[in-house]
Amino acid sequence: MRRLGSWSKDDPMQRLAQRIQSLVEEDQGRLRRVAEMEAVRRAAARQLYTVCADFVAAVNAILDTPVVMLDPPEYTDTSYGDDAPNLVQINIHGRILQVAYAATAELVSTEEFRIPYIMEGSVRAFNQEMLDKDLIEEQPLFYTMERNRNMWRYFETLTYHSGPFDRAFLISVIERIL
């Protein structure tokens, strides 16, 4: 049996074999890219959880009695599901901040936000008064793939302001529901 390199370039069998070889290489490249994105998404989920957990720990360390609760209380490798919505919740005596997020349908998207992103979700904050009035504050959230670094970003739809999902952002959102 002759190998790919031993055929004549004008031979139809050679051209077919070369196209098949190219297809195999393209498929392998796509599979590698999907696996890489899954690893990045898992790291992003851990990063988001860590921001929330660090925030809760910092607030509870200052309080006389720790009352700020985080759900889930711990992050494990099975905490993130690539094919399902994910939720992290901060509860302060019935005042709730929820972070819901999931992978985008495509590997990378720009459909809802101008910077390419691979995960999307929202930050919701509410208290009982807001629920009674059917008012839940919600801001879109994106894990963006930026030139210098990847990061979680919130987006304020009224002002078109965007910034990092960090401790300062969490403070600003929680202050509005206390």
CYANA upper distance limits for C-alpha pairs under 8 A (distance plus 0.5 A):
  2 ARG  CA      6 SER  CA      6.61
  2 ARG  CA      7 TRP  CA      7.74
  3 ARG  CA      7 TRP  CA      7.89
  4 LEU  CA     14 GLN  CA      7.23
  4 LEU  CA     17 ALA  CA      7.33
  4 LEU  CA     18 GLN  CA      7.80
  7 TRP  CA     11 ASP  CA      7.43
  7 TRP  CA     14 GLN  CA      6.37
  8 SER  CA     14 GLN  CA      7.21
  9 LYS  CA     14 GLN  CA      6.73
  9 LYS  CA     15 ARG  CA      7.44
 10 ASP  CA     14 GLN  CA      7.84
 10 ASP  CA     15 ARG  CA      7.96
 11 ASP  CA     15 ARG  CA      7.02
 12 PRO  CA     16 LEU  CA      6.65
 13 MET  CA     17 ALA  CA      6.59
 14 GLN  CA     18 GLN  CA      6.63
 15 ARG  CA     19 ARG  CA      6.72
 16 LEU  CA     20 ILE  CA      6.70
 17 ALA  CA     21 GLN  CA      6.59
 18 GLN  CA     22 SER  CA      6.65
 19 ARG  CA     23 LEU  CA      6.63
 20 ILE  CA     24 VAL  CA      6.73
 21 GLN  CA     25 GLU  CA      6.78
 22 SER  CA     26 GLU  CA      6.63
 23 LEU  CA     27 ASP  CA      6.65
 24 VAL  CA     28 GLN  CA      6.68
 25 GLU  CA     29 GLY  CA      6.68
 26 GLU  CA     30 ARG  CA      6.74
 27 ASP  CA     31 LEU  CA      6.70
 28 GLN  CA     32 ARG  CA      6.70
 29 GLY  CA     33 ARG  CA      6.70
 30 ARG  CA     34 VAL  CA      6.69
 31 LEU  CA     35 ALA  CA      6.72
 32 ARG  CA     36 GLU  CA      6.60
 33 ARG  CA     37 MET  CA      6.62
 34 VAL  CA     38 GLU  CA      6.66
 34 VAL  CA    107 LEU  CA      7.73
 35 ALA  CA     39 ALA  CA      6.84
 36 GLU  CA     40 VAL  CA      6.79
 37 MET  CA     41 ARG  CA      6.50
 37 MET  CA    107 LEU  CA      7.54
 37 MET  CA    118 ILE  CA      8.46
 38 GLU  CA     42 ARG  CA      6.67
 38 GLU  CA     82 ASP  CA      7.91
 39 ALA  CA     43 ALA  CA      6.76
 40 VAL  CA     44 ALA  CA      6.59
 41 ARG  CA     45 ALA  CA      6.64
 41 ARG  CA     82 ASP  CA      8.28
 41 ARG  CA    103 ALA  CA      7.84
 41 ARG  CA    118 ILE  CA      7.83
 41 ARG  CA    119 MET  CA      7.67
 42 ARG  CA     46 ARG  CA      6.80
 42 ARG  CA     80 TYR  CA      7.12
 43 ALA  CA     47 GLN  CA      6.60
 44 ALA  CA     48 LEU  CA      6.67
 44 ALA  CA    143 TYR  CA      7.67
 44 ALA  CA    151 MET  CA      8.28
 44 ALA  CA    152 TRP  CA      8.23
 45 ALA  CA     49 TYR  CA      6.73
 45 ALA  CA     80 TYR  CA      6.99
 46 ARG  CA     50 THR  CA      6.52
 46 ARG  CA     75 TYR  CA      7.76
 47 GLN  CA     51 VAL  CA      6.81
 48 LEU  CA     52 CYS  CA      7.05
 48 LEU  CA    152 TRP  CA      7.79
 48 LEU  CA    165 PHE  CA      8.47
 49 TYR  CA     53 ALA  CA      6.53
 49 TYR  CA     75 TYR  CA      7.64
 49 TYR  CA     88 VAL  CA      7.47
 50 THR  CA     54 ASP  CA      6.34
 51 VAL  CA     55 PHE  CA      6.64
 51 VAL  CA    165 PHE  CA      8.46
 51 VAL  CA    166 ASP  CA      6.74
 51 VAL  CA    167 ARG  CA      7.37
 52 CYS  CA     56 VAL  CA      6.73
 52 CYS  CA     70 LEU  CA      8.28
 52 CYS  CA     88 VAL  CA      8.45
 52 CYS  CA     90 ILE  CA      8.16
 52 CYS  CA    167 ARG  CA      8.36
 53 ALA  CA     57 ALA  CA      6.60
 53 ALA  CA     70 LEU  CA      7.38
 54 ASP  CA     58 ALA  CA      6.53
 55 PHE  CA     59 VAL  CA      6.76
 55 PHE  CA    167 ARG  CA      6.59
 55 PHE  CA    170 LEU  CA      8.30
 56 VAL  CA     60 ASN  CA      6.55
 56 VAL  CA     68 VAL  CA      6.62
 56 VAL  CA     69 MET  CA      7.55
 56 VAL  CA     70 LEU  CA      7.36
 56 VAL  CA     90 ILE  CA      8.12
 57 ALA  CA     61 ALA  CA      6.51
 58 ALA  CA     62 ILE  CA      7.18
 59 VAL  CA     63 LEU  CA      6.99
 59 VAL  CA     66 PRO  CA      8.43
 59 VAL  CA     68 VAL  CA      7.87
 60 ASN  CA     64 ASP  CA      8.41
 60 ASN  CA     65 THR  CA      7.65
 60 ASN  CA     66 PRO  CA      4.98
 60 ASN  CA     67 VAL  CA      7.13
 60 ASN  CA     68 VAL  CA      6.74
 61 ALA  CA     66 PRO  CA      7.55
 63 LEU  CA     67 VAL  CA      8.36
 67 VAL  CA     92 ILE  CA      6.92
 67 VAL  CA     93 HIS  CA      7.75
 68 VAL  CA     90 ILE  CA      7.41
 68 VAL  CA     91 ASN  CA      6.33
 68 VAL  CA     92 ILE  CA      5.38
 68 VAL  CA     93 HIS  CA      8.03
 69 MET  CA     73 PRO  CA      8.24
 69 MET  CA     90 ILE  CA      6.16
 69 MET  CA     91 ASN  CA      5.58
 69 MET  CA     92 ILE  CA      7.01
 70 LEU  CA     88 VAL  CA      7.88
 70 LEU  CA     89 GLN  CA      6.28
 70 LEU  CA     90 ILE  CA      5.27
 70 LEU  CA     91 ASN  CA      7.01
 71 ASP  CA     88 VAL  CA      6.28
 71 ASP  CA     89 GLN  CA      5.56
 71 ASP  CA     90 ILE  CA      7.00
 72 PRO  CA     88 VAL  CA      6.93
 72 PRO  CA     89 GLN  CA      7.78
 75 TYR  CA     79 SER  CA      6.33
 80 TYR  CA     86 ASN  CA      7.00
 81 GLY  CA     85 PRO  CA      7.66
 81 GLY  CA     86 ASN  CA      7.27
 81 GLY  CA    102 ALA  CA      8.47
 82 ASP  CA    102 ALA  CA      7.32
 82 ASP  CA    103 ALA  CA      6.47
 83 ASP  CA    102 ALA  CA      8.01
 83 ASP  CA    103 ALA  CA      7.62
 84 ALA  CA    102 ALA  CA      6.92
 84 ALA  CA    103 ALA  CA      8.47
 85 PRO  CA    100 ALA  CA      7.21
 85 PRO  CA    101 TYR  CA      6.26
 85 PRO  CA    102 ALA  CA      5.36
 86 ASN  CA    100 ALA  CA      6.01
 86 ASN  CA    101 TYR  CA      5.75
 86 ASN  CA    102 ALA  CA      6.54
 87 LEU  CA     98 GLN  CA      7.37
 87 LEU  CA     99 VAL  CA      6.10
 87 LEU  CA    100 ALA  CA      4.98
 87 LEU  CA    101 TYR  CA      7.05
 88 VAL  CA     98 GLN  CA      6.39
 88 VAL  CA     99 VAL  CA      5.63
 88 VAL  CA    100 ALA  CA      7.06
 89 GLN  CA     96 ILE  CA      7.46
 89 GLN  CA     97 LEU  CA      6.22
 89 GLN  CA     98 GLN  CA      4.96
 89 GLN  CA     99 VAL  CA      6.70
 90 ILE  CA     96 ILE  CA      6.33
 90 ILE  CA     97 LEU  CA      5.61
 90 ILE  CA     98 GLN  CA      6.94
 91 ASN  CA     95 ARG  CA      6.19
 91 ASN  CA     96 ILE  CA      5.24
 91 ASN  CA     97 LEU  CA      7.04
 92 ILE  CA     96 ILE  CA      6.97
 94 GLY  CA    127 ASN  CA      6.90
 94 GLY  CA    128 GLN  CA      7.81
 95 ARG  CA    125 ALA  CA      8.08
 95 ARG  CA    126 PHE  CA      6.48
 95 ARG  CA    127 ASN  CA      5.02
 95 ARG  CA    128 GLN  CA      7.82
 95 ARG  CA    177 ILE  CA      6.94
 95 ARG  CA    178 LEU  CA      7.37
 96 ILE  CA    124 ARG  CA      8.40
 96 ILE  CA    125 ALA  CA      6.08
 96 ILE  CA    126 PHE  CA      5.96
 96 ILE  CA    127 ASN  CA      6.78
 97 LEU  CA    123 VAL  CA      7.50
 97 LEU  CA    124 ARG  CA      6.14
 97 LEU  CA    125 ALA  CA      4.85
 97 LEU  CA    126 PHE  CA      7.19
 97 LEU  CA    174 ILE  CA      7.60
 98 GLN  CA    123 VAL  CA      6.16
 98 GLN  CA    124 ARG  CA      5.56
 98 GLN  CA    125 ALA  CA      6.81
 99 VAL  CA    121 GLY  CA      7.79
 99 VAL  CA    122 SER  CA      6.36
 99 VAL  CA    123 VAL  CA      5.10
 99 VAL  CA    124 ARG  CA      6.97
100 ALA  CA    121 GLY  CA      5.77
100 ALA  CA    122 SER  CA      5.96
100 ALA  CA    123 VAL  CA      7.06
101 TYR  CA    119 MET  CA      7.33
101 TYR  CA    120 GLU  CA      5.97
101 TYR  CA    121 GLY  CA      4.40
101 TYR  CA    122 SER  CA      6.99
101 TYR  CA    141 LEU  CA      8.20
102 ALA  CA    119 MET  CA      6.11
102 ALA  CA    120 GLU  CA      6.19
102 ALA  CA    121 GLY  CA      6.67
103 ALA  CA    118 ILE  CA      6.65
103 ALA  CA    119 MET  CA      4.86
103 ALA  CA    120 GLU  CA      6.86
104 THR  CA    108 VAL  CA      7.52
104 THR  CA    109 SER  CA      7.38
104 THR  CA    117 TYR  CA      8.42
104 THR  CA    118 ILE  CA      6.04
104 THR  CA    119 MET  CA      5.66
104 THR  CA    120 GLU  CA      6.83
106 GLU  CA    118 ILE  CA      8.20
107 LEU  CA    118 ILE  CA      6.54
108 VAL  CA    116 PRO  CA      6.72
108 VAL  CA    117 TYR  CA      6.04
108 VAL  CA    118 ILE  CA      5.32
109 SER  CA    116 PRO  CA      6.00
109 SER  CA    117 TYR  CA      5.89
109 SER  CA    118 ILE  CA      6.76
110 THR  CA    114 ARG  CA      6.00
110 THR  CA    115 ILE  CA      6.69
110 THR  CA    116 PRO  CA      5.42
110 THR  CA    117 TYR  CA      6.94
113 PHE  CA    117 TYR  CA      8.20
113 PHE  CA    142 PHE  CA      8.33
115 ILE  CA    144 THR  CA      6.78
115 ILE  CA    145 MET  CA      7.72
115 ILE  CA    146 GLU  CA      7.66
116 PRO  CA    144 THR  CA      6.13
116 PRO  CA    145 MET  CA      6.09
116 PRO  CA    146 GLU  CA      7.75
117 TYR  CA    142 PHE  CA      6.65
117 TYR  CA    143 TYR  CA      5.82
117 TYR  CA    144 THR  CA      4.51
117 TYR  CA    145 MET  CA      5.97
118 ILE  CA    142 PHE  CA      8.03
118 ILE  CA    143 TYR  CA      6.42
118 ILE  CA    144 THR  CA      6.96
118 ILE  CA    145 MET  CA      7.75
119 MET  CA    142 PHE  CA      6.17
119 MET  CA    143 TYR  CA      5.54
119 MET  CA    144 THR  CA      8.04
120 GLU  CA    140 PRO  CA      7.96
120 GLU  CA    141 LEU  CA      6.08
120 GLU  CA    142 PHE  CA      4.94
120 GLU  CA    143 TYR  CA      6.86
121 GLY  CA    140 PRO  CA      6.37
121 GLY  CA    141 LEU  CA      5.38
121 GLY  CA    142 PHE  CA      6.85
122 SER  CA    138 GLU  CA      6.94
122 SER  CA    139 GLN  CA      5.90
122 SER  CA    140 PRO  CA      4.76
122 SER  CA    141 LEU  CA      5.30
122 SER  CA    154 TYR  CA      8.48
123 VAL  CA    137 GLU  CA      8.49
123 VAL  CA    138 GLU  CA      5.96
123 VAL  CA    139 GLN  CA      5.69
123 VAL  CA    140 PRO  CA      6.87
123 VAL  CA    141 LEU  CA      7.13
123 VAL  CA    154 TYR  CA      8.50
124 ARG  CA    136 ILE  CA      7.04
124 ARG  CA    137 GLU  CA      5.98
124 ARG  CA    138 GLU  CA      4.89
124 ARG  CA    139 GLN  CA      7.14
125 ALA  CA    136 ILE  CA      6.67
125 ALA  CA    137 GLU  CA      5.79
125 ALA  CA    138 GLU  CA      7.11
125 ALA  CA    173 VAL  CA      7.48
125 ALA  CA    174 ILE  CA      7.69
125 ALA  CA    177 ILE  CA      7.30
126 PHE  CA    130 MET  CA      6.33
126 PHE  CA    131 LEU  CA      7.30
126 PHE  CA    135 LEU  CA      8.01
126 PHE  CA    136 ILE  CA      5.88
126 PHE  CA    137 GLU  CA      6.96
126 PHE  CA    177 ILE  CA      6.40
127 ASN  CA    131 LEU  CA      6.81
127 ASN  CA    177 ILE  CA      6.44
127 ASN  CA    178 LEU  CA      8.18
128 GLN  CA    132 ASP  CA      6.64
129 GLU  CA    133 LYS  CA      6.98
130 MET  CA    134 ASP  CA      6.52
130 MET  CA    135 LEU  CA      5.28
130 MET  CA    136 ILE  CA      6.76
131 LEU  CA    135 LEU  CA      6.27
131 LEU  CA    136 ILE  CA      7.29
139 GLN  CA    154 TYR  CA      7.03
139 GLN  CA    155 PHE  CA      6.50
139 GLN  CA    156 GLU  CA      6.30
139 GLN  CA    157 THR  CA      7.51
140 PRO  CA    154 TYR  CA      6.27
140 PRO  CA    155 PHE  CA      5.89
140 PRO  CA    156 GLU  CA      7.69
140 PRO  CA    157 THR  CA      8.30
141 LEU  CA    152 TRP  CA      7.47
141 LEU  CA    153 ARG  CA      6.16
141 LEU  CA    154 TYR  CA      4.94
141 LEU  CA    155 PHE  CA      6.78
142 PHE  CA    152 TRP  CA      6.10
142 PHE  CA    153 ARG  CA      5.75
142 PHE  CA    154 TYR  CA      6.91
143 TYR  CA    150 ASN  CA      7.50
143 TYR  CA    151 MET  CA      5.95
143 TYR  CA    152 TRP  CA      4.79
143 TYR  CA    153 ARG  CA      6.71
144 THR  CA    150 ASN  CA      6.01
144 THR  CA    151 MET  CA      5.93
144 THR  CA    152 TRP  CA      6.72
144 THR  CA    153 ARG  CA      7.46
145 MET  CA    149 ARG  CA      7.30
145 MET  CA    150 ASN  CA      5.15
145 MET  CA    151 MET  CA      7.47
146 GLU  CA    150 ASN  CA      5.79
146 GLU  CA    151 MET  CA      8.09
151 MET  CA    164 PRO  CA      7.56
151 MET  CA    165 PHE  CA      8.49
152 TRP  CA    164 PRO  CA      6.40
152 TRP  CA    165 PHE  CA      5.88
153 ARG  CA    162 SER  CA      7.01
153 ARG  CA    163 GLY  CA      5.87
153 ARG  CA    164 PRO  CA      5.01
153 ARG  CA    165 PHE  CA      5.66
154 TYR  CA    162 SER  CA      6.09
154 TYR  CA    163 GLY  CA      6.20
154 TYR  CA    164 PRO  CA      6.79
154 TYR  CA    165 PHE  CA      6.38
155 PHE  CA    160 TYR  CA      7.01
155 PHE  CA    161 HIS  CA      6.40
155 PHE  CA    162 SER  CA      4.98
155 PHE  CA    163 GLY  CA      7.41
156 GLU  CA    160 TYR  CA      5.74
156 GLU  CA    161 HIS  CA      5.73
156 GLU  CA    162 SER  CA      6.74
157 THR  CA    161 HIS  CA      7.93
164 PRO  CA    169 PHE  CA      7.87
165 PHE  CA    169 PHE  CA      6.41
165 PHE  CA    170 LEU  CA      7.94
166 ASP  CA    170 LEU  CA      6.85
167 ARG  CA    171 ILE  CA      6.66
168 ALA  CA    172 SER  CA      6.80
169 PHE  CA    173 VAL  CA      6.80
170 LEU  CA    174 ILE  CA      6.55
171 ILE  CA    175 GLU  CA      6.47
172 SER  CA    176 ARG  CA      7.26
173 VAL  CA    177 ILE  CA      7.66
174 ILE  CA    178 LEU  CA      6.95
